[in-house]
């Protein structure tokens, strides 16, 4: 099949899924890739495109992700010993009061999952953030490319994040063990992520339980499930419930047990220390190597250090997720942007200002332009899969479309052109 | 018995105008032996097919499915919006099994109806989604809400020729009020039909209408009581603790 689409310096292309195949593709994405939210308002969130990337670009992103992952893990371990700095991270008070329970954290006994979001810009690739606590897009990254690759000869999917997470648990939890998939049980968007992993783990010999965070109790710092019909010991926890939400649970839930449990956790609550977007404001004081972060993350400051009249900055909540609350001109109304700026300045301890980068859009064969975000997963520091999203405006939020990322089996996608963006 | 995907395709056929909004959640678990003899009611509260009318069926459990099939027989396009997950345990807050059975059994009936791809929609909700008050520790809380992003915008409806919305239910629930008020503000008329009589209503502004944090706060507010799930923090109409009216009929 001839690849359609225009190139960005030959390394990344936007190619259309054949129009007559798209309806069946969408059904398959919903059912095989656990895409239970294929529509948000008037927006279809299943892209009609695939992104084709050359191997060199993918390898470079993966290498950066691994370096960022290593630096991030060192920073969070350093922060465990620096509660004075943790206070500057914009974390809820109840979380700060629980940080002393992280002192026994042992990286080797837990599974560390992260996702780094890369964007092609006019100045090369930039990273906008790490989803350190509860990164999503696992099924989309694993299954979408496997469905889409049949449309594009010469391209193949990258790693399967479910498989790599399974391997990580196999190193710590014996086959037949019970894995609890902890999430907001009333929220189908979260259940789809858990069900993808749960089904995969069950197929490979584990028993699974879908549980709310307070379905987990603690006995001698070991997790125990109290959900009716599933009572008993839990050997591993996969949490897809933002850590800061735990503070909203009733006291009787004893949610602080997550902080010092000896049960293998993915992710361990230590992740909250690097989930906050205020991390760059303290990293120079940690004494760890952050050179890759500094190279790829736009300059980040406390909002109060930025004059309201100064342009070229965006504001992000410290614990914002899926693009909510981010002020990007052109992506939101001016009224909304001004409201965000006002909030950020007033409550500056829970926000950051970040130098805006100029996203370099991809153009398809019809002349439509899309902004791309490439999420690179890492598990225990090793790259573990690619998650793609595109948006018609320069903000990746809940209206963005999920897009399969495919990798060229050979060299560059277009011979003779530069591989760099 | 059709498999999951086959059944979903009947309810969300390719090429129908409203297919994009059909929620797949109820179709995700394997189709077990689900023989159900569905009785489709005769309806007399609406006269035939009205091209400018969208209907929201907000009835309990499988009643919503059978009522929607009755409307489908009149030519409307039913669109499942059920978003409650199956806890795969006996002790669930909202029973979703009967709805699922009705959807699978109803697929056979629906496949036999002649519905235009442009037919006006019937969006299907379970009025029990938030009705359960509180929960016991150890039960699976699968209560859920419908959010504005789960349904088409007012401008999309108007482009499709929709001028009025009838809610087939005993009352307007708070989560739905957030959606209906958006429609009303854009000039779409809202009606309710609890039994046989359809009457025009004015939806009053619910709390946190168009708040940037509405969705988050719903999830969090419900989580607070709900042991990881929902917990009925949304005030009901005329709730004395709310200090005023959040919505109602004017």
Interface residues (C-beta under 8 A of the other chain):
Chain A: X23 X27 X30 X31 X36 X38 X39 X40 X41 X42 X44 X182 X183 X184 X185 X186 X187 X188 X191 X195 X210 X211 X212 X213 X214 X215 X226 X227 X228 X229 X230 X231 X241 X245 X248 X249 X250 X252 X253 X324 X325 X336 X339 X398
Chain B: X4 X5 X8 X9 X14 X15 X20 X21 X23 X24 X25 X27 X28 X83 X84 X85 X87 X88 X89 X90 X91 X137 X138 X139 X140 X141 X142 X143 X144 X148 X149 X151 X152 X153 X155 X156 X212 X216 X219 X220 X222 X223 X224 X225 X226 X227 X228 X229 X230
